[in-house]
């Protein structure tokens, strides 16, 4: 995915990267009513390499959001 925000070609929702393996993501539509890209003939073309820096930045945002919502990143028992 380029630096510009990509939109789903089927529902126009902002696409997201979903980490599926170390350094590999699949570009998906987060809209639960939309099947993109899983209704495409070639899903493999939606796999992208993801840098360690990008993974760490996303983790920082997630941890910051956890602290804001009060979960603090603590493990649940």
N, CA, C and O atoms as a Tripos MOL2 file, in Angstrom:
@<TRIPOS>MOLECULE
protein
  308   307    77     0     0
PROTEIN
NO_CHARGES

@<TRIPOS>ATOM
      1 N           0.8570   -1.1680    0.0000 N.3       1 UNK1
      2 CA          0.0000    0.0000    0.0000 C.3       1 UNK1
      3 C           0.8970    1.2230    0.0000 C.2       1 UNK1
      4 O           1.8960    1.2460    0.7190 O.2       1 UNK1
      5 N           0.5810    2.2080   -0.7590 N.am      2 UNK2
      6 CA          1.3980    3.4100   -0.8130 C.3       2 UNK2
      7 C           1.1440    4.2680    0.4200 C.2       2 UNK2
      8 O           0.2840    3.9530    1.2420 O.2       2 UNK2
      9 N           1.9000    5.3530    0.5380 N.am      3 UNK3
     10 CA          1.7340    6.2540    1.6730 C.3       3 UNK3
     11 C           0.3620    6.9290    1.6480 C.2       3 UNK3
     12 O          -0.1640    7.3020    2.6960 O.2       3 UNK3
     13 N          -0.2220    7.0870    0.4490 N.am      4 UNK4
     14 CA         -1.5490    7.6840    0.3860 C.3       4 UNK4
     15 C          -2.5710    6.6750    0.9090 C.2       4 UNK4
     16 O          -2.3500    5.4650    0.8530 O.2       4 UNK4
     17 N          -3.6660    7.1790    1.4060 N.am      5 UNK5
     18 CA         -4.7020    6.3140    1.9680 C.3       5 UNK5
     19 C          -5.4280    5.6130    0.8290 C.2       5 UNK5
     20 O          -5.9800    6.2540   -0.0650 O.2       5 UNK5
     21 N          -5.4150    4.2980    0.8780 N.am      6 UNK6
     22 CA         -6.1070    3.5140   -0.1450 C.3       6 UNK6
     23 C          -7.5260    3.2240    0.3330 C.2       6 UNK6
     24 O          -7.7580    3.0280    1.5260 O.2       6 UNK6
     25 N          -8.4540    3.1970   -0.5880 N.am      7 UNK7
     26 CA         -9.8570    2.9540   -0.2700 C.3       7 UNK7
     27 C         -10.2960    1.6460   -0.9130 C.2       7 UNK7
     28 O          -9.7980    1.2580   -1.9700 O.2       7 UNK7
     29 N         -11.2240    0.9850   -0.2670 N.am      8 UNK8
     30 CA        -11.7680   -0.2630   -0.7780 C.3       8 UNK8
     31 C         -12.4860    0.0150   -2.1000 C.2       8 UNK8
     32 O         -13.3130    0.9230   -2.1750 O.2       8 UNK8
     33 N         -12.1760   -0.7570   -3.1370 N.am      9 UNK9
     34 CA        -12.8410   -0.5340   -4.4200 C.3       9 UNK9
     35 C         -14.3070   -0.9690   -4.4230 C.2       9 UNK9
     36 O         -15.0410   -0.6650   -5.3640 O.2       9 UNK9
     37 N         -14.7370   -1.6760   -3.3780 N.am     10 UNK10
     38 CA        -16.1130   -2.1620   -3.3380 C.3      10 UNK10
     39 C         -17.0240   -1.3330   -2.4390 C.2      10 UNK10
     40 O         -18.2050   -1.1660   -2.7440 O.2      10 UNK10
     41 N         -16.4810   -0.8000   -1.3120 N.am     11 UNK11
     42 CA        -17.3580   -0.0480   -0.3990 C.3      11 UNK11
     43 C         -16.7920    1.3170   -0.0110 C.2      11 UNK11
     44 O         -17.4380    2.0640    0.7240 O.2      11 UNK11
     45 N         -15.6030    1.6500   -0.4920 N.am     12 UNK12
     46 CA        -14.9550    2.9410   -0.2760 C.3      12 UNK12
     47 C         -14.4840    3.1750    1.1670 C.2      12 UNK12
     48 O         -14.2090    4.3150    1.5420 O.2      12 UNK12
     49 N         -14.3870    2.1200    1.9750 N.am     13 UNK13
     50 CA        -13.8500    2.2200    3.3300 C.3      13 UNK13
     51 C         -12.3280    2.2660    3.2390 C.2      13 UNK13
     52 O         -11.7460    1.6820    2.3250 O.2      13 UNK13
     53 N         -11.6800    2.9530    4.1750 N.am     14 UNK14
     54 CA        -10.2170    3.0060    4.2050 C.3      14 UNK14
     55 C          -9.6600    1.6020    4.4530 C.2      14 UNK14
     56 O         -10.0510    0.9370    5.4130 O.2      14 UNK14
     57 N          -8.7530    1.1580    3.5930 N.am     15 UNK15
     58 CA         -8.1530   -0.1680    3.7310 C.3      15 UNK15
     59 C          -7.1310   -0.1760    4.8610 C.2      15 UNK15
     60 O          -6.5610    0.8600    5.2010 O.2      15 UNK15
     61 N          -6.9040   -1.3600    5.4430 N.am     16 UNK16
     62 CA         -5.9360   -1.5190    6.5280 C.3      16 UNK16
     63 C          -5.0450   -2.7110    6.2480 C.2      16 UNK16
     64 O          -5.4130   -3.6360    5.5250 O.2      16 UNK16
     65 N          -3.8640   -2.6640    6.8410 N.am     17 UNK17
     66 CA         -2.9610   -3.8090    6.7830 C.3      17 UNK17
     67 C          -3.2000   -4.6510    8.0210 C.2      17 UNK17
     68 O          -3.3120   -4.1240    9.1280 O.2      17 UNK17
     69 N          -3.2770   -5.9470    7.8350 N.am     18 UNK18
     70 CA         -3.4690   -6.8920    8.9270 C.3      18 UNK18
     71 C          -2.2610   -7.8280    8.9280 C.2      18 UNK18
     72 O          -2.0660   -8.6010    7.9900 O.2      18 UNK18
     73 N          -1.4520   -7.7530    9.9890 N.am     19 UNK19
     74 CA         -0.2480   -8.5700   10.0810 C.3      19 UNK19
     75 C          -0.6390  -10.0390   10.1880 C.2      19 UNK19
     76 O          -1.3960  -10.4230   11.0800 O.2      19 UNK19
     77 N          -0.1210  -10.8590    9.2750 N.am     20 UNK20
     78 CA         -0.4650  -12.2840    9.2820 C.3      20 UNK20
     79 C           0.7340  -13.1690    9.5840 C.2      20 UNK20
     80 O           0.5700  -14.3300    9.9580 O.2      20 UNK20
     81 N           1.9240  -12.6360    9.4260 N.am     21 UNK21
     82 CA          3.1530  -13.3600    9.6930 C.3      21 UNK21
     83 C           4.2200  -12.2950    9.8850 C.2      21 UNK21
     84 O           4.0430  -11.1550    9.4550 O.2      21 UNK21
     85 N           5.3250  -12.6530   10.5260 N.am     22 UNK22
     86 CA          6.3630  -11.6510   10.7450 C.3      22 UNK22
     87 C           6.7200  -10.9850    9.4240 C.2      22 UNK22
     88 O           7.1350  -11.6430    8.4700 O.2      22 UNK22
     89 N           6.5530   -9.6880    9.3880 N.am     23 UNK23
     90 CA          6.8760   -8.8340    8.2560 C.3      23 UNK23
     91 C           6.0000   -9.0310    7.0190 C.2      23 UNK23
     92 O           6.3620   -8.5630    5.9390 O.2      23 UNK23
     93 N           4.8670   -9.7050    7.1460 N.am     24 UNK24
     94 CA          3.9340   -9.8150    6.0320 C.3      24 UNK24
     95 C           2.5270   -9.4870    6.5030 C.2      24 UNK24
     96 O           2.0630   -9.9720    7.5350 O.2      24 UNK24
     97 N           1.8680   -8.6550    5.7190 N.am     25 UNK25
     98 CA          0.4990   -8.2340    6.0170 C.3      25 UNK25
     99 C          -0.3730   -8.4910    4.8020 C.2      25 UNK25
    100 O           0.1160   -8.6540    3.6840 O.2      25 UNK25
    101 N          -1.6660   -8.5240    5.0440 N.am     26 UNK26
    102 CA         -2.6230   -8.5630    3.9470 C.3      26 UNK26
    103 C          -3.4420   -7.2840    4.0400 C.2      26 UNK26
    104 O          -3.8690   -6.8780    5.1210 O.2      26 UNK26
    105 N          -3.6490   -6.6650    2.9010 N.am     27 UNK27
    106 CA         -4.4340   -5.4370    2.8410 C.3      27 UNK27
    107 C          -5.8980   -5.8490    2.7570 C.2      27 UNK27
    108 O          -6.3110   -6.5390    1.8240 O.2      27 UNK27
    109 N          -6.6820   -5.4130    3.7520 N.am     28 UNK28
    110 CA         -8.0850   -5.8260    3.8310 C.3      28 UNK28
    111 C          -8.9950   -4.6280    4.0610 C.2      28 UNK28
    112 O          -8.5530   -3.5490    4.4560 O.2      28 UNK28
    113 N         -10.2560   -4.8480    3.8080 N.am     29 UNK29
    114 CA        -11.2840   -3.8710    4.1500 C.3      29 UNK29
    115 C         -11.7880   -4.2200    5.5490 C.2      29 UNK29
    116 O         -12.2200   -5.3510    5.7750 O.2      29 UNK29
    117 N         -11.7440   -3.2750    6.4990 N.am     30 UNK30
    118 CA        -12.1990   -3.5710    7.8540 C.3      30 UNK30
    119 C         -13.7210   -3.5970    8.0120 C.2      30 UNK30
    120 O         -14.2280   -3.9650    9.0710 O.2      30 UNK30
    121 N         -14.4400   -3.2140    6.9790 N.am     31 UNK31
    122 CA        -15.9030   -3.2310    7.0170 C.3      31 UNK31
    123 C         -16.3770   -4.6850    7.0360 C.2      31 UNK31
    124 O         -16.1710   -5.4120    6.0630 O.2      31 UNK31
    125 N         -16.9970   -5.1100    8.1100 N.am     32 UNK32
    126 CA        -17.4220   -6.5040    8.2570 C.3      32 UNK32
    127 C         -18.4750   -6.9240    7.2350 C.2      32 UNK32
    128 O         -18.6740   -8.1190    7.0150 O.2      32 UNK32
    129 N         -19.1390   -5.9780    6.6180 N.am     33 UNK33
    130 CA        -20.1450   -6.2940    5.6020 C.3      33 UNK33
    131 C         -19.5160   -6.4890    4.2240 C.2      33 UNK33
    132 O         -20.1770   -6.9520    3.2940 O.2      33 UNK33
    133 N         -18.2450   -6.1360    4.0980 N.am     34 UNK34
    134 CA        -17.5380   -6.2060    2.8190 C.3      34 UNK34
    135 C         -16.5620   -7.3820    2.8390 C.2      34 UNK34
    136 O         -15.8940   -7.6060    3.8490 O.2      34 UNK34
    137 N         -16.4710   -8.1130    1.7750 N.am     35 UNK35
    138 CA        -15.6070   -9.2970    1.7030 C.3      35 UNK35
    139 C         -14.2450   -9.0200    1.0600 C.2      35 UNK35
    140 O         -13.4380   -9.9380    0.9180 O.2      35 UNK35
    141 N         -13.9800   -7.7780    0.6740 N.am     36 UNK36
    142 CA        -12.7350   -7.4610   -0.0260 C.3      36 UNK36
    143 C         -11.5260   -7.6910    0.8650 C.2      36 UNK36
    144 O         -11.5510   -7.2400    2.0110 O.2      36 UNK36
    145 N         -10.4950   -8.3430    0.4310 N.am     37 UNK37
    146 CA        -10.2070   -8.8840   -0.9010 C.3      37 UNK37
    147 C         -10.5410  -10.3670   -1.0380 C.2      37 UNK37
    148 O         -10.1610  -10.9940   -2.0270 O.2      37 UNK37
    149 N         -11.2420  -10.9330   -0.0650 N.am     38 UNK38
    150 CA        -11.4670  -12.3760   -0.0610 C.3      38 UNK38
    151 C         -12.4500  -12.8440   -1.1280 C.2      38 UNK38
    152 O         -12.6160  -14.0460   -1.3360 O.2      38 UNK38
    153 N         -13.0900  -11.9170   -1.7910 N.am     39 UNK39
    154 CA        -13.9620  -12.2750   -2.9090 C.3      39 UNK39
    155 C         -13.2750  -11.9910   -4.2460 C.2      39 UNK39
    156 O         -13.9250  -11.9850   -5.2910 O.2      39 UNK39
    157 N         -11.9760  -11.7590   -4.2110 N.am     40 UNK40
    158 CA        -11.1770  -11.5310   -5.4110 C.3      40 UNK40
    159 C         -10.5670  -12.8600   -5.8650 C.2      40 UNK40
    160 O         -10.3450  -13.7520   -5.0460 O.2      40 UNK40
    161 N         -10.3000  -12.9930   -7.1470 N.am     41 UNK41
    162 CA         -9.7150  -14.2210   -7.6830 C.3      41 UNK41
    163 C          -8.2810  -14.4280   -7.1890 C.2      41 UNK41
    164 O          -7.8780  -15.5660   -6.9470 O.2      41 UNK41
    165 N          -7.5150  -13.3690   -7.0380 N.am     42 UNK42
    166 CA         -6.1030  -13.4530   -6.6620 C.3      42 UNK42
    167 C          -5.8460  -12.7150   -5.3550 C.2      42 UNK42
    168 O          -5.3850  -11.5730   -5.3690 O.2      42 UNK42
    169 N          -6.1360  -13.3460   -4.2420 N.am     43 UNK43
    170 CA         -5.9140  -12.7260   -2.9320 C.3      43 UNK43
    171 C          -4.4270  -12.4980   -2.6840 C.2      43 UNK43
    172 O          -4.0610  -11.5540   -1.9850 O.2      43 UNK43
    173 N          -3.5690  -13.3420   -3.2420 N.am     44 UNK44
    174 CA         -2.1290  -13.2570   -3.0110 C.3      44 UNK44
    175 C          -1.5660  -11.8840   -3.3870 C.2      44 UNK44
    176 O          -0.5770  -11.4490   -2.7990 O.2      44 UNK44
    177 N          -2.1670  -11.2070   -4.3400 N.am     45 UNK45
    178 CA         -1.6700   -9.8910   -4.7440 C.3      45 UNK45
    179 C          -1.8890   -8.8390   -3.6570 C.2      45 UNK45
    180 O          -1.3530   -7.7340   -3.7530 O.2      45 UNK45
    181 N          -2.6590   -9.1650   -2.6390 N.am     46 UNK46
    182 CA         -2.9170   -8.2310   -1.5490 C.3      46 UNK46
    183 C          -1.9740   -8.4430   -0.3660 C.2      46 UNK46
    184 O          -2.0820   -7.7540    0.6480 O.2      46 UNK46
    185 N          -1.0450   -9.4010   -0.4950 N.am     47 UNK47
    186 CA         -0.0260   -9.6010    0.5340 C.3      47 UNK47
    187 C           1.1000   -8.6070    0.3000 C.2      47 UNK47
    188 O           1.5690   -8.4440   -0.8260 O.2      47 UNK47
    189 N           1.5270   -7.9510    1.3550 N.am     48 UNK48
    190 CA          2.5840   -6.9500    1.2450 C.3      48 UNK48
    191 C           3.6210   -7.1730    2.3370 C.2      48 UNK48
    192 O           3.3070   -7.6680    3.4200 O.2      48 UNK48
    193 N           4.8620   -6.7990    2.0340 N.am     49 UNK49
    194 CA          5.8970   -6.8720    3.0500 C.3      49 UNK49
    195 C           5.7350   -5.6600    3.9610 C.2      49 UNK49
    196 O           5.4580   -4.5550    3.4950 O.2      49 UNK49
    197 N           5.9090   -5.8770    5.2570 N.am     50 UNK50
    198 CA          5.7240   -4.8280    6.2520 C.3      50 UNK50
    199 C           7.0200   -4.6770    7.0350 C.2      50 UNK50
    200 O           7.5570   -5.6560    7.5530 O.2      50 UNK50
    201 N           7.5190   -3.4500    7.1200 N.am     51 UNK51
    202 CA          8.8030   -3.2080    7.7850 C.3      51 UNK51
    203 C           8.6680   -3.3080    9.3020 C.2      51 UNK51
    204 O           7.5920   -3.0990    9.8620 O.2      51 UNK51
    205 N           9.7850   -3.6320    9.9520 N.am     52 UNK52
    206 CA          9.8090   -3.6680   11.4160 C.3      52 UNK52
    207 C           9.3970   -2.3180   11.9920 C.2      52 UNK52
    208 O           8.6880   -2.2560   12.9960 O.2      52 UNK52
    209 N           9.8430   -1.2400   11.3540 N.am     53 UNK53
    210 CA          9.5110    0.1100   11.8240 C.3      53 UNK53
    211 C           7.9950    0.3230   11.8190 C.2      53 UNK53
    212 O           7.4410    0.8670   12.7740 O.2      53 UNK53
    213 N           7.3320   -0.1000   10.7560 N.am     54 UNK54
    214 CA          5.8810    0.0640   10.6570 C.3      54 UNK54
    215 C           5.1620   -0.7640   11.7290 C.2      54 UNK54
    216 O           4.1790   -0.3090   12.3130 O.2      54 UNK54
    217 N           5.6580   -1.9780   11.9830 N.am     55 UNK55
    218 CA          5.0680   -2.8380   13.0120 C.3      55 UNK55
    219 C           5.2250   -2.2030   14.3880 C.2      55 UNK55
    220 O           4.2820   -2.1890   15.1790 O.2      55 UNK55
    221 N           6.4190   -1.6770   14.6750 N.am     56 UNK56
    222 CA          6.6650   -1.0420   15.9730 C.3      56 UNK56
    223 C           5.8200    0.2110   16.1610 C.2      56 UNK56
    224 O           5.3080    0.4520   17.2540 O.2      56 UNK56
    225 N           5.6680    1.0110   15.1100 N.am     57 UNK57
    226 CA          4.8340    2.2150   15.2010 C.3      57 UNK57
    227 C           3.3840    1.8450   15.5140 C.2      57 UNK57
    228 O           2.7450    2.4940   16.3430 O.2      57 UNK57
    229 N           2.8630    0.8120   14.8580 N.am     58 UNK58
    230 CA          1.4850    0.3720   15.1210 C.3      58 UNK58
    231 C           1.3540   -0.1390   16.5520 C.2      58 UNK58
    232 O           0.3390    0.1010   17.2060 O.2      58 UNK58
    233 N           2.3810   -0.8470   17.0420 N.am     59 UNK59
    234 CA          2.3500   -1.3550   18.4190 C.3      59 UNK59
    235 C           2.3630   -0.2090   19.4210 C.2      59 UNK59
    236 O           1.6730   -0.2720   20.4390 O.2      59 UNK59
    237 N           3.1410    0.8410   19.1460 N.am     60 UNK60
    238 CA          3.1800    2.0120   20.0340 C.3      60 UNK60
    239 C           1.8060    2.6660   20.1250 C.2      60 UNK60
    240 O           1.3530    3.0240   21.2120 O.2      60 UNK60
    241 N           1.1520    2.8180   18.9900 N.am     61 UNK61
    242 CA         -0.1850    3.4230   18.9690 C.3      61 UNK61
    243 C          -1.1560    2.5590   19.7600 C.2      61 UNK61
    244 O          -1.9560    3.0730   20.5420 O.2      61 UNK61
    245 N          -1.0870    1.2460   19.5580 N.am     62 UNK62
    246 CA         -1.9760    0.3280   20.2700 C.3      62 UNK62
    247 C          -1.7500    0.4070   21.7780 C.2      62 UNK62
    248 O          -2.7090    0.4430   22.5480 O.2      62 UNK62
    249 N          -0.4740    0.4350   22.2040 N.am     63 UNK63
    250 CA         -0.1700    0.5410   23.6340 C.3      63 UNK63
    251 C          -0.6470    1.8670   24.2070 C.2      63 UNK63
    252 O          -1.1730    1.9150   25.3190 O.2      63 UNK63
    253 N          -0.4640    2.9410   23.4500 N.am     64 UNK64
    254 CA         -0.9230    4.2540   23.8990 C.3      64 UNK64
    255 C          -2.4430    4.2420   24.0580 C.2      64 UNK64
    256 O          -2.9650    4.7640   25.0430 O.2      64 UNK64
    257 N          -3.1510    3.6560   23.1050 N.am     65 UNK65
    258 CA         -4.6110    3.5760   23.1830 C.3      65 UNK65
    259 C          -5.0500    2.7230   24.3630 C.2      65 UNK65
    260 O          -6.0500    3.0390   25.0070 O.2      65 UNK65
    261 N          -4.3230    1.6430   24.6640 N.am     66 UNK66
    262 CA         -4.6350    0.8130   25.8330 C.3      66 UNK66
    263 C          -4.5040    1.6230   27.1100 C.2      66 UNK66
    264 O          -5.3310    1.5000   28.0140 O.2      66 UNK66
    265 N          -3.4700    2.4490   27.1900 N.am     67 UNK67
    266 CA         -3.2730    3.2780   28.3790 C.3      67 UNK67
    267 C          -4.3750    4.3170   28.5210 C.2      67 UNK67
    268 O          -4.7930    4.6310   29.6360 O.2      67 UNK67
    269 N          -4.8410    4.8460   27.4140 N.am     68 UNK68
    270 CA         -5.9180    5.8400   27.4450 C.3      68 UNK68
    271 C          -7.2260    5.2030   27.9010 C.2      68 UNK68
    272 O          -7.9820    5.8130   28.6570 O.2      68 UNK68
    273 N          -7.4990    3.9760   27.4450 N.am     69 UNK69
    274 CA         -8.7640    3.3210   27.7930 C.3      69 UNK69
    275 C          -8.7080    2.6070   29.1300 C.2      69 UNK69
    276 O          -9.7220    2.0840   29.5940 O.2      69 UNK69
    277 N          -7.5320    2.5770   29.7600 N.am     70 UNK70
    278 CA         -7.4380    2.0230   31.1050 C.3      70 UNK70
    279 C          -7.0280    0.5830   31.1970 C.2      70 UNK70
    280 O          -6.8610    0.0680   32.3030 O.2      70 UNK70
    281 N          -6.8570   -0.0970   30.0700 N.am     71 UNK71
    282 CA         -6.4480   -1.4960   30.1650 C.3      71 UNK71
    283 C          -4.9600   -1.6170   30.4500 C.2      71 UNK71
    284 O          -4.5050   -2.6440   30.9540 O.2      71 UNK71
    285 N          -4.1980   -0.5760   30.1290 N.am     72 UNK72
    286 CA         -2.7900   -0.5130   30.4800 C.3      72 UNK72
    287 C          -1.9250   -1.6120   29.9190 C.2      72 UNK72
    288 O          -0.7780   -1.7620   30.3390 O.2      72 UNK72
    289 N          -2.4320   -2.3770   28.9950 N.am     73 UNK73
    290 CA         -1.6470   -3.4370   28.3890 C.3      73 UNK73
    291 C          -1.4180   -4.6290   29.2930 C.2      73 UNK73
    292 O          -0.6620   -5.5370   28.9470 O.2      73 UNK73
    293 N          -2.0710   -4.6380   30.4660 N.am     74 UNK74
    294 CA         -1.8870   -5.7460   31.4030 C.3      74 UNK74
    295 C          -2.5840   -6.9970   30.8850 C.2      74 UNK74
    296 O          -3.6230   -6.9210   30.2290 O.2      74 UNK74
    297 N          -2.0010   -8.1310   31.1880 N.am     75 UNK75
    298 CA         -2.6210   -9.3910   30.8000 C.3      75 UNK75
    299 C          -3.8160   -9.6700   31.6900 C.2      75 UNK75
    300 O          -3.7800   -9.4130   32.8930 O.2      75 UNK75
    301 N          -4.8610  -10.1910   31.1000 N.am     76 UNK76
    302 CA         -6.0620  -10.5440   31.8550 C.3      76 UNK76
    303 C          -5.8690  -11.9200   32.4730 C.2      76 UNK76
    304 O          -5.2670  -12.7950   31.8500 O.2      76 UNK76
    305 N          -6.3700  -12.1260   33.6870 N.am     77 UNK77
    306 CA         -6.2960  -13.4470   34.3240 C.3      77 UNK77
    307 C          -7.6580  -14.0870   34.3380 C.2      77 UNK77
    308 O          -7.8100  -15.2040   34.8310 O.2      77 UNK77
@<TRIPOS>BOND
     1     1     2 1
     2     2     3 1
     3     3     4 2
     4     3     5 am
     5     5     6 1
     6     6     7 1
     7     7     8 2
     8     7     9 am
     9     9    10 1
    10    10    11 1
    11    11    12 2
    12    11    13 am
    13    13    14 1
    14    14    15 1
    15    15    16 2
    16    15    17 am
    17    17    18 1
    18    18    19 1
    19    19    20 2
    20    19    21 am
    21    21    22 1
    22    22    23 1
    23    23    24 2
    24    23    25 am
    25    25    26 1
    26    26    27 1
    27    27    28 2
    28    27    29 am
    29    29    30 1
    30    30    31 1
    31    31    32 2
    32    31    33 am
    33    33    34 1
    34    34    35 1
    35    35    36 2
    36    35    37 am
    37    37    38 1
    38    38    39 1
    39    39    40 2
    40    39    41 am
    41    41    42 1
    42    42    43 1
    43    43    44 2
    44    43    45 am
    45    45    46 1
    46    46    47 1
    47    47    48 2
    48    47    49 am
    49    49    50 1
    50    50    51 1
    51    51    52 2
    52    51    53 am
    53    53    54 1
    54    54    55 1
    55    55    56 2
    56    55    57 am
    57    57    58 1
    58    58    59 1
    59    59    60 2
    60    59    61 am
    61    61    62 1
    62    62    63 1
    63    63    64 2
    64    63    65 am
    65    65    66 1
    66    66    67 1
    67    67    68 2
    68    67    69 am
    69    69    70 1
    70    70    71 1
    71    71    72 2
    72    71    73 am
    73    73    74 1
    74    74    75 1
    75    75    76 2
    76    75    77 am
    77    77    78 1
    78    78    79 1
    79    79    80 2
    80    79    81 am
    81    81    82 1
    82    82    83 1
    83    83    84 2
    84    83    85 am
    85    85    86 1
    86    86    87 1
    87    87    88 2
    88    87    89 am
    89    89    90 1
    90    90    91 1
    91    91    92 2
    92    91    93 am
    93    93    94 1
    94    94    95 1
    95    95    96 2
    96    95    97 am
    97    97    98 1
    98    98    99 1
    99    99   100 2
   100    99   101 am
   101   101   102 1
   102   102   103 1
   103   103   104 2
   104   103   105 am
   105   105   106 1
   106   106   107 1
   107   107   108 2
   108   107   109 am
   109   109   110 1
   110   110   111 1
   111   111   112 2
   112   111   113 am
   113   113   114 1
   114   114   115 1
   115   115   116 2
   116   115   117 am
   117   117   118 1
   118   118   119 1
   119   119   120 2
   120   119   121 am
   121   121   122 1
   122   122   123 1
   123   123   124 2
   124   123   125 am
   125   125   126 1
   126   126   127 1
   127   127   128 2
   128   127   129 am
   129   129   130 1
   130   130   131 1
   131   131   132 2
   132   131   133 am
   133   133   134 1
   134   134   135 1
   135   135   136 2
   136   135   137 am
   137   137   138 1
   138   138   139 1
   139   139   140 2
   140   139   141 am
   141   141   142 1
   142   142   143 1
   143   143   144 2
   144   143   145 am
   145   145   146 1
   146   146   147 1
   147   147   148 2
   148   147   149 am
   149   149   150 1
   150   150   151 1
   151   151   152 2
   152   151   153 am
   153   153   154 1
   154   154   155 1
   155   155   156 2
   156   155   157 am
   157   157   158 1
   158   158   159 1
   159   159   160 2
   160   159   161 am
   161   161   162 1
   162   162   163 1
   163   163   164 2
   164   163   165 am
   165   165   166 1
   166   166   167 1
   167   167   168 2
   168   167   169 am
   169   169   170 1
   170   170   171 1
   171   171   172 2
   172   171   173 am
   173   173   174 1
   174   174   175 1
   175   175   176 2
   176   175   177 am
   177   177   178 1
   178   178   179 1
   179   179   180 2
   180   179   181 am
   181   181   182 1
   182   182   183 1
   183   183   184 2
   184   183   185 am
   185   185   186 1
   186   186   187 1
   187   187   188 2
   188   187   189 am
   189   189   190 1
   190   190   191 1
   191   191   192 2
   192   191   193 am
   193   193   194 1
   194   194   195 1
   195   195   196 2
   196   195   197 am
   197   197   198 1
   198   198   199 1
   199   199   200 2
   200   199   201 am
   201   201   202 1
   202   202   203 1
   203   203   204 2
   204   203   205 am
   205   205   206 1
   206   206   207 1
   207   207   208 2
   208   207   209 am
   209   209   210 1
   210   210   211 1
   211   211   212 2
   212   211   213 am
   213   213   214 1
   214   214   215 1
   215   215   216 2
   216   215   217 am
   217   217   218 1
   218   218   219 1
   219   219   220 2
   220   219   221 am
   221   221   222 1
   222   222   223 1
   223   223   224 2
   224   223   225 am
   225   225   226 1
   226   226   227 1
   227   227   228 2
   228   227   229 am
   229   229   230 1
   230   230   231 1
   231   231   232 2
   232   231   233 am
   233   233   234 1
   234   234   235 1
   235   235   236 2
   236   235   237 am
   237   237   238 1
   238   238   239 1
   239   239   240 2
   240   239   241 am
   241   241   242 1
   242   242   243 1
   243   243   244 2
   244   243   245 am
   245   245   246 1
   246   246   247 1
   247   247   248 2
   248   247   249 am
   249   249   250 1
   250   250   251 1
   251   251   252 2
   252   251   253 am
   253   253   254 1
   254   254   255 1
   255   255   256 2
   256   255   257 am
   257   257   258 1
   258   258   259 1
   259   259   260 2
   260   259   261 am
   261   261   262 1
   262   262   263 1
   263   263   264 2
   264   263   265 am
   265   265   266 1
   266   266   267 1
   267   267   268 2
   268   267   269 am
   269   269   270 1
   270   270   271 1
   271   271   272 2
   272   271   273 am
   273   273   274 1
   274   274   275 1
   275   275   276 2
   276   275   277 am
   277   277   278 1
   278   278   279 1
   279   279   280 2
   280   279   281 am
   281   281   282 1
   282   282   283 1
   283   283   284 2
   284   283   285 am
   285   285   286 1
   286   286   287 1
   287   287   288 2
   288   287   289 am
   289   289   290 1
   290   290   291 1
   291   291   292 2
   292   291   293 am
   293   293   294 1
   294   294   295 1
   295   295   296 2
   296   295   297 am
   297   297   298 1
   298   298   299 1
   299   299   300 2
   300   299   301 am
   301   301   302 1
   302   302   303 1
   303   303   304 2
   304   303   305 am
   305   305   306 1
   306   306   307 1
   307   307   308 2
@<TRIPOS>SUBSTRUCTURE
     1 UNK1         2 RESIDUE 1 A UNK
     2 UNK2         6 RESIDUE 1 A UNK
     3 UNK3        10 RESIDUE 1 A UNK
     4 UNK4        14 RESIDUE 1 A UNK
     5 UNK5        18 RESIDUE 1 A UNK
     6 UNK6        22 RESIDUE 1 A UNK
     7 UNK7        26 RESIDUE 1 A UNK
     8 UNK8        30 RESIDUE 1 A UNK
     9 UNK9        34 RESIDUE 1 A UNK
    10 UNK10       38 RESIDUE 1 A UNK
    11 UNK11       42 RESIDUE 1 A UNK
    12 UNK12       46 RESIDUE 1 A UNK
    13 UNK13       50 RESIDUE 1 A UNK
    14 UNK14       54 RESIDUE 1 A UNK
    15 UNK15       58 RESIDUE 1 A UNK
    16 UNK16       62 RESIDUE 1 A UNK
    17 UNK17       66 RESIDUE 1 A UNK
    18 UNK18       70 RESIDUE 1 A UNK
    19 UNK19       74 RESIDUE 1 A UNK
    20 UNK20       78 RESIDUE 1 A UNK
    21 UNK21       82 RESIDUE 1 A UNK
    22 UNK22       86 RESIDUE 1 A UNK
    23 UNK23       90 RESIDUE 1 A UNK
    24 UNK24       94 RESIDUE 1 A UNK
    25 UNK25       98 RESIDUE 1 A UNK
    26 UNK26      102 RESIDUE 1 A UNK
    27 UNK27      106 RESIDUE 1 A UNK
    28 UNK28      110 RESIDUE 1 A UNK
    29 UNK29      114 RESIDUE 1 A UNK
    30 UNK30      118 RESIDUE 1 A UNK
    31 UNK31      122 RESIDUE 1 A UNK
    32 UNK32      126 RESIDUE 1 A UNK
    33 UNK33      130 RESIDUE 1 A UNK
    34 UNK34      134 RESIDUE 1 A UNK
    35 UNK35      138 RESIDUE 1 A UNK
    36 UNK36      142 RESIDUE 1 A UNK
    37 UNK37      146 RESIDUE 1 A UNK
    38 UNK38      150 RESIDUE 1 A UNK
    39 UNK39      154 RESIDUE 1 A UNK
    40 UNK40      158 RESIDUE 1 A UNK
    41 UNK41      162 RESIDUE 1 A UNK
    42 UNK42      166 RESIDUE 1 A UNK
    43 UNK43      170 RESIDUE 1 A UNK
    44 UNK44      174 RESIDUE 1 A UNK
    45 UNK45      178 RESIDUE 1 A UNK
    46 UNK46      182 RESIDUE 1 A UNK
    47 UNK47      186 RESIDUE 1 A UNK
    48 UNK48      190 RESIDUE 1 A UNK
    49 UNK49      194 RESIDUE 1 A UNK
    50 UNK50      198 RESIDUE 1 A UNK
    51 UNK51      202 RESIDUE 1 A UNK
    52 UNK52      206 RESIDUE 1 A UNK
    53 UNK53      210 RESIDUE 1 A UNK
    54 UNK54      214 RESIDUE 1 A UNK
    55 UNK55      218 RESIDUE 1 A UNK
    56 UNK56      222 RESIDUE 1 A UNK
    57 UNK57      226 RESIDUE 1 A UNK
    58 UNK58      230 RESIDUE 1 A UNK
    59 UNK59      234 RESIDUE 1 A UNK
    60 UNK60      238 RESIDUE 1 A UNK
    61 UNK61      242 RESIDUE 1 A UNK
    62 UNK62      246 RESIDUE 1 A UNK
    63 UNK63      250 RESIDUE 1 A UNK
    64 UNK64      254 RESIDUE 1 A UNK
    65 UNK65      258 RESIDUE 1 A UNK
    66 UNK66      262 RESIDUE 1 A UNK
    67 UNK67      266 RESIDUE 1 A UNK
    68 UNK68      270 RESIDUE 1 A UNK
    69 UNK69      274 RESIDUE 1 A UNK
    70 UNK70      278 RESIDUE 1 A UNK
    71 UNK71      282 RESIDUE 1 A UNK
    72 UNK72      286 RESIDUE 1 A UNK
    73 UNK73      290 RESIDUE 1 A UNK
    74 UNK74      294 RESIDUE 1 A UNK
    75 UNK75      298 RESIDUE 1 A UNK
    76 UNK76      302 RESIDUE 1 A UNK
    77 UNK77      306 RESIDUE 1 A UNK
